[in-house]
Amino acid sequence: MTQENQNPSPEQENASADSQVNEAAAADPTAVKTPEQEIDELNQKIGELQDNFLRAKAEGENIRRRAVEDIAKAHKFAIESFAEHLVPVTDSLYAALSTDAGDAKAFKEGLEITLKQLLSAFEKGRMTEINPTIGDKFDPHHHQAIASVPSEQDSNTVVSVLQRGYTVADRVLRPALVTVSAPK
């Protein structure tokens, strides 16, 4: 036998492959697909992928729209829980105004109780008071200096508090108004 017989030519290999395909087609006619069938299947797959894409896109838009609505509601009703804590304070003030308080001591006690209710409502709303004491170091983040006066104290210390300040969740709502010491 010669070497040519041992190594098949490319034409012989193609013929062998075609015969194998023909044999497979004869055994199972659905195994081999025509180009038109393949195109139809691919078009069908493209249609499914486009449908899935459109559904995913619509779902993303719905999620975005719901998030925008939730944020708007959160902004609109953010103060609701704080307001619920202030209602009893208002009730106490109306009760104090409706009584004929002839006794100044009883009226003052009622005001002190109402102030405690108000401070409790502030605390529940995460609102804290900035009330520096005389001699504290001036803090520009929490204090606003209205004036500086000559004093025996160290420079830039609080001499007097004109108005208390407030923070909400560690953010300054209003700084405390203070007078600070100046060097002599």
N, C-alpha and C positions, 0 to 999 in steps of 0.2 A: 504494500500500500504506500502511496506517495504522501508527501506532506500536505498537498492540496486537499486530499480527502479527509485528513484529520482535522484541519482548521476550516470551518465552513466560511464561505464568502458572505459579505454583508447582505447580498440578495437572498442567500439561503437562510440567513438569520431572520430577515424580514418575513420571508415566506413561512418560516417556522412559527414566528410570533403571530402572523395572520391566521395560520391554521389553528393555533391554540385559541385565539379569540373566536374563530368560527366554531370551534368545538364547544367552547363555553356558551356561545350564543345558541348553538343547537341544543345544548343541555338545558339552559335556562334563558329563554328569549328576553326576559326582563333585565338580565344582568348587564347587557350592553345597551347603552342609550344612544339615541341619535342626537346630533347636535341640537336639533329643535327641542327635544325633550330636556336636554341640559339647560338650554336657554330658558325654557319655561320654568324649570325648577329654580334657576338662579333669579329670574324675575319674581317668582313667588317668594323666595327668601328675601330679596330686596324689599318687597312690599311688607313683609313681616317686620323687618328691621326698621323701616320707615314708620310703621305703625307704633312699634315699641318706642322709637325715638320721640314721636309726637306725644305719646302718653307720658313719657318721662318728663318732657318739656312742660306739659300742662300741669303735672304734679308739682314740679319745681315752681311754677308760677303761682299755683294755689298756696304752697307753703310760704312763698315770699309775701303774698297778699295777706295771709292770715297773720304773719309776723308783724307786718305794718299795722294791721288793725289792733293786734295785741299791744303793741308799743303805744299806739294812740290812746287806747283804753287805760293803760298804765299811767300815762301822763295825765289823763283827764281825772282819774280817780285816785291818784297817789296820795292826796291829802285826806282821803276819806277816813282812814283809821285814826289819824291825828285829830280830825274834827270830832270823831266819836268821843275822844277823851276830853275835849273841850266843852261838850254839851253840859255835863254836870256843873262845870264852873259857871256857865251862863245861868243855869237854873239857880245856883246859889246867889248870884248877883241880883237876879230878878226877885228872889225871895227877900233879900236884904232891902231892896228898894221899895217893896210893897209893905213892909212893916213900919210901924211908927216907933222907931227906936229912940226913946227918950233917954235911955241910958247909954252914954258914950262908951263906957267900959264894955258893955255887951256888944255894941256895934263894932268896936275894935276887935273883939274876940272873933266875931263873925267874919270880919275882913281877914284876919289871920288864918282862919280855917279855909276860907276861899282861896287865899294865896297858896296854902299848902296843896289844895286841889289843883290849882293851876301849875304849880311846880311839878306835881306828880304827873299831870298830863304832858308837860314838857319832857319829863324823863321817859315816859312811855313812847313819846314820839322821837326819842333820841336827840332831844334838844337840851343842851346844857348851858349853864350860865357862866359867863366870864366875869368874875368879880375879884379883881386883884386887891391885895391888901396893901396898906401903906408900907412902903419900904421894899416892895417887890421890884425886881429889875424890870425896866421897860422892855416889852416884847412887841416889836412892830407888827408881828403877825396876828396878835390878839388885842393890842391896844392902839388907840389913836390919841396922840398927844395934842391937846388943845392949847396948852400953854406951858412954858417952862418958867419956874420961879426960883429965885435964889433960896437955897435951903442948906441946913446943916448936914443933910443926908448925902450919901454918895451921888455923884452925877448920874443922870438917867435912871433914877429910881422914882417910883410912883409916890407922889406927895398927897394927892387926893383923887377920889373916883367920882366923876360927875355923872356918869351913866354906865350901868352894867351892859356888858356885851353878851352875845349868844352864839353858840355853834350848833349846827345840825349835822349829826354824823361826822364829827371832826372837821367840818367845813365852817369857816367863820361866816355867820349870817350878818352880824353886826359887831364891830370891835368895841371894846370898852373905851369910853371917853375918859381920859385921865389928864392930870396935870403932873408934869415931871420936874424933878429938881435940876437946877442948873448950877454950875460951879460959881462960887462967890467971886 
